Amino acid sequence: MSETAAASGHVSARKPAMSVFERFLTFWVALCIIVGIALGQLLPGVFRAIGDATVAQVNLPVAVLVWLMIVPMLLKIDLAALREVGQHWRGIATTVGVNWLIKPFSMALLAWVFIAHLFRPWLPTDQVNSYIAGLILLAAAPCTAMVFVWSNLVDGEPHFTLSQVALNDTIMVIAFAPIVGLLLGLSSISVPWDTLFLSVLLYIVVPVIVAQLWRAARLRHGGQGSLARLLSRLAPVSLCALLV
């Protein structure tokens, strides 16, 4: 999530006050966790079917929700303005450094302290290594959709956010295998390249294209006012998709 902090550093001074729904987002997330667990117990077959709707280990229903989460942010982007992102090289360098030089190794340290030692007596013995591996894998894969949501929520600079996400996803394709292999102590690991590339395609390339076509159509037929009204209507959609 370190991309969010950097991307949110460039905010508009005219950001309106958050709505009650936005201010209590933490409560809604906690409520959705409880409701989700309850529904999973009551309707296991439904959720198993949803979980099985995958291509190359990418869940398609989740992909649709991710599109709903990030398209409102992407609609703000004027591709011609991306050339100005280079002015924020310090923020980009900070994000890359935190994501690839600090976060995976600090997460490995936390896994070693808490999972391998402090919590070991309360965990199934045959699953301890899996928990450690899971934390390391999570740390080595920078978030994409959540970065767009949080940046949009605080009125972050959209071009800076997109450049951060695109750069980190590109680095992930190259650096994921060697970093995970190093931290897990493996000489070779099986990297799901089809999953990595499909995720980048689904969560970056396709939403950017769709958003740019939609943005161009709104500007052509209604100008900036039409685009602003559309963004206002889509703001709750983004947060609701996050909660779902």
N, C-alpha and C positions, 0 to 999 in steps of 0.2 A: 504493500500500500504506500510505499515511500514516494511513488510517482505523484500521488494525490497532494502531498504536502508541498512539493515543488510547483505542481501545476496550479495549485490554489494560491500561490504567492502573488500571482498577477490577477487581481480582482478589480472589479469596477467599483468606483466610489458611489455609484447610484444603485447599488444592490438594494432592493426593497426588503422590508422586514420579513422574516420567515413567517409562514402561516402556522397555525396551531398544529396542523398535521405534520409539518416539517420539524417543528421544535420538539415534538414528542416522538420522533422517529425511533429512538431507542426503545420506547415502550411498545410501539407497533411491532418492531422486530422481535422482541421477547414474546409478545402475544402470538405472533405467527409461528414461532418455534413450538409453543405449547399446542396450538391448533394443529400444526403439521404432524407432530408426534401422535396426537389423538386420532387424526384421520388415518395415519399410517397403520395404527392398531385396528381401527374399525373397518378399513377398506384396503387390506393389504394387496389384494389382487389388482386393484386399480393402479396403485402406485408401483407395483411390480411391472405392470404393462408400460407405464410411463417410463420407468427406468430402463426397460429393455428397448425402447425406441431410439436406437443409436446407430451411427455410422462411424466406423473407425474409432470407437469408444467415445465419440462426441454425441451427447444426448440432444436430440433434435427439438423436443419441447423446451428444454432449457435454452437452446440457441435462439428460439423465437422470443423468449422472455428477455434474453440479453439484447436482442435487436431493439425491443421496446425500451429497454433501459438506456441505450446509448445513442439511438437515432436523434432524440431531442438535442443532445449536445452537438452531434455532428452536423445538424442543420444550421448551426451558427457559423460553421467554418466556410470561409472564402479561400479556396485553394490558392488563389493568387497572393494571398497575404502570408502564406507559409514561409516565403523567403525571408520574412522579418524575424523568424524564430531564432536565427543565428545570433541575434542581439542578446539572447538570454542564455548564452553558452554556459554561464556559471551554474544556473539552475539545472541545465541538462547534465553537466559534469557531476553535480552533486547527486542527482538521481541515479546515474549510472554507477557511481562509486558506491552508494549505499546499497543498491540492488545486487551488485555483483562482487563487491569486495568486503562487504560487512554482513549483509542480511543472511546469506546461506551459512556463513561460519558462526554467526551469533546464534542462529537457530539450532545448529548442530551442538553448540555448547549448552543451550537450554535443554535440548533433548537428553544430552549426557547427564546433566545435573538432575533434572526432574524425572525423566522416564527411566534412565538406566540406574538411578540411585534412590532418590527420595520417594518416588511413587512405586518403585518396583514391587514392594510387598503386596500392594493392592491390585496389581495387574496380572493377567494370565501369563504365566512364565513363557509359554510358546508364542506369545504375541508381542513381547517387549521389543524385539528387533524390528518388527513390522511398524510399531508406533514410532520408533526412532526414524526409520526410513521414510515414513509418511510425513513427518515434520520437515525433514531435509528436502524431500521432493516438493513440498509446498513452498518452502523458502526459495527454491531455485526456479520457480515459475511466477514471475511478476504478474500481478492482477491486471486485467484489462477493463472489463465492464464496470467494476466498482470504481475505478479511477474516473471514468466518464461521469458516473452518477454523482460522486462526491464533488467533483470539480464543477459540475453543472449546478449542484445545490448551493455552492458558495459563490456562484457567478465567476468561476475561474476563467482564465483566458483560453478559449477553445483551441486555437492554433498551437499554442504551447502544449496543451494537454495531448492533442493528437500526435505531435512530434515526439513527445515523451513515450507514449504507448507504442508507436511504430518502431522507434529505436530499440526499446527494451524487448519487444517481441522478436526483432531481428537478431539481437544479441542472444536471446534465449535459444533460438534455433542452433546457434553455433556453440554456445557455452554450456548449455544444459547438461549434456552428456559428460564432459570432462569434470565439471564441478561436482555433480552427483556421484560420479565414480570415485572421485577423490575422497569425498566426505563419507561415503559408504564403505570405503576400503576395498573397492572392486577393481580388478584389472580390466574388466569389460562388462558393460551393462547393455541390456536390450532397450534401445530407445525407440519409442513409438513415433517414428517420423511421420507416418500418415496422419496420426492424431495431431501432432504439432502443426503440420502444414495446413490441415483442414481447419484447425482452430483459428490460425491466422487468417485464412481465407474467409471463414464464417464470421469472425468477430471483428475484423478490421476491413478487409477489402470489400466484401459485399455491403456492409452497412455504410461505408463511405460512399460507394457508388450510388446506392439507393438514396441516401441523404442529399447528395449533390444534385441528382436528377430532380428530386422533390423540391429542393431549395430553388433551383433554376426555374421550375414551373411556377412556384409561388411568386417569385420576384418578377417574372415575365408578365403575369396576369394581375398581380395586385400590389407589387412594390414592397418596400420594407414594412409598411403597415400590415399587410397581409401575412408576411412572414412572422412579425411580432405576435400577431393574434394566434397564429398556429403554434408558436412556441409556448405561449401562455396556456393553451388548451392541452398541450402534450406534457406539461410539467408534472401533473398528478399521475399521468400514465407511466412515466418513468419510475416514479417511486412505488407505485402499485406493482409494477413488474418486478421490482427489486424484492418486495415483500413476498410475492408469490413464489 
